[in-house]
Amino acid sequence: VSQSRYKAVSRRLAKVDANQNDIVQALRAAGCSVQSIATVGKGVPDLLVGYGGQNYLLEIKDPAQPPSARKLTDFEAAWHLSWKGSVRVVHTADEAIAYVKM
């Protein structure tokens, strides 16, 4: 990824999806520990979730956005491909809870 593209993406790092707070609250209500890691940037997922002695990485996408805005960014796609563990893209609190509790 070019340096100019990295700078442009870095300016947007603080932006979180509109539904992230609802998802965090639902996960906590379901007994999960939740830490936002969205500000790490470079494609790292939005949330680190702990439940039942396991850790889960969640990338939040807002279903209210058009499909083009819900696609993984270049950084996210590259990170997901290189990660040797589990990561899931979720759009709703129900999806997040279902993934963590499967």
C-alpha positions as CSV (number, residue, x, y, z in Angstrom):
1,V,0.0,0.0,0.0
2,S,1.4,3.3,-1.0
3,Q,2.5,5.9,1.6
4,S,-0.1,8.5,0.4
5,R,-2.8,5.9,0.6
6,Y,-1.6,4.9,4.1
7,K,-1.9,8.5,5.2
8,A,-5.4,8.9,3.8
9,V,-6.5,5.7,5.5
10,S,-4.8,6.7,8.8
11,R,-6.9,9.9,8.9
12,R,-10.1,7.8,9.0
13,L,-8.9,5.4,11.7
14,A,-10.7,7.0,14.5
15,K,-14.1,6.5,12.7
16,V,-16.0,3.5,14.0
17,D,-19.1,2.1,12.4
18,A,-22.4,3.5,13.8
19,N,-23.5,0.1,15.0
20,Q,-20.3,-0.7,17.0
21,N,-21.5,0.6,20.3
22,D,-24.7,-1.4,20.1
23,I,-22.7,-4.6,19.3
24,V,-20.3,-3.9,22.2
25,Q,-23.2,-3.4,24.6
26,A,-24.9,-6.6,23.4
27,L,-21.7,-8.6,23.8
28,R,-21.2,-7.3,27.3
29,A,-24.8,-8.1,28.2
30,A,-24.2,-11.6,26.9
31,G,-21.3,-12.0,29.4
32,C,-18.3,-11.2,27.1
33,S,-15.4,-8.9,27.8
34,V,-14.9,-6.5,25.0
35,Q,-12.0,-4.2,24.0
36,S,-12.0,-1.9,21.1
37,I,-8.8,-2.2,19.1
38,A,-10.1,-0.1,16.1
39,T,-7.4,2.6,16.6
40,V,-4.6,0.1,16.0
41,G,-5.2,0.6,12.3
42,K,-3.4,-1.1,9.5
43,G,-6.4,-3.5,8.9
44,V,-6.5,-4.8,12.5
45,P,-10.1,-5.7,13.3
46,D,-12.3,-3.5,15.4
47,L,-13.0,-5.6,18.5
48,L,-11.2,-8.1,20.7
49,V,-13.8,-10.2,22.5
50,G,-13.3,-12.7,25.3
51,Y,-15.9,-15.4,26.2
52,G,-15.6,-18.9,27.7
53,G,-11.9,-18.7,27.9
54,Q,-11.5,-17.9,24.2
55,N,-10.6,-14.8,22.3
56,Y,-12.4,-13.6,19.2
57,L,-11.5,-10.9,16.7
58,L,-14.5,-9.1,15.1
59,E,-14.5,-6.7,12.2
60,I,-17.7,-4.5,12.4
61,K,-19.5,-3.4,9.3
62,D,-22.6,-1.3,9.3
63,P,-25.6,-2.9,7.4
64,A,-27.1,0.5,7.0
65,Q,-24.3,1.4,4.6
66,P,-24.4,0.6,0.9
67,P,-22.6,-2.7,0.0
68,S,-19.6,-0.8,-1.3
69,A,-19.0,0.7,2.1
70,R,-19.3,-2.6,3.8
71,K,-16.5,-4.2,1.9
72,L,-13.2,-4.7,3.6
73,T,-10.6,-2.0,2.9
74,D,-7.4,-3.0,1.2
75,F,-5.7,-2.9,4.6
76,E,-8.4,-5.1,6.2
77,A,-8.4,-7.6,3.4
78,A,-4.6,-8.0,3.6
79,W,-4.7,-8.3,7.4
80,H,-7.4,-11.0,7.2
81,L,-5.4,-13.0,4.6
82,S,-2.2,-12.8,6.7
83,W,-3.8,-13.6,10.1
84,K,-3.3,-17.2,11.1
85,G,-6.1,-17.2,13.7
86,S,-9.8,-16.6,13.5
87,V,-11.5,-13.3,12.6
88,R,-15.1,-12.7,11.6
89,V,-16.9,-9.9,9.9
90,V,-20.2,-9.1,11.6
91,H,-23.0,-6.7,10.9
92,T,-25.3,-7.1,13.8
93,A,-25.2,-7.8,17.5
94,D,-27.0,-11.1,16.8
95,E,-24.2,-12.2,14.4
96,A,-21.5,-11.2,16.9
97,I,-23.1,-13.1,19.7
98,A,-23.8,-16.2,17.5
99,Y,-20.1,-16.3,16.5
100,V,-18.8,-16.0,20.0
101,K,-21.2,-18.5,21.4
102,M,-20.9,-21.2,18.7
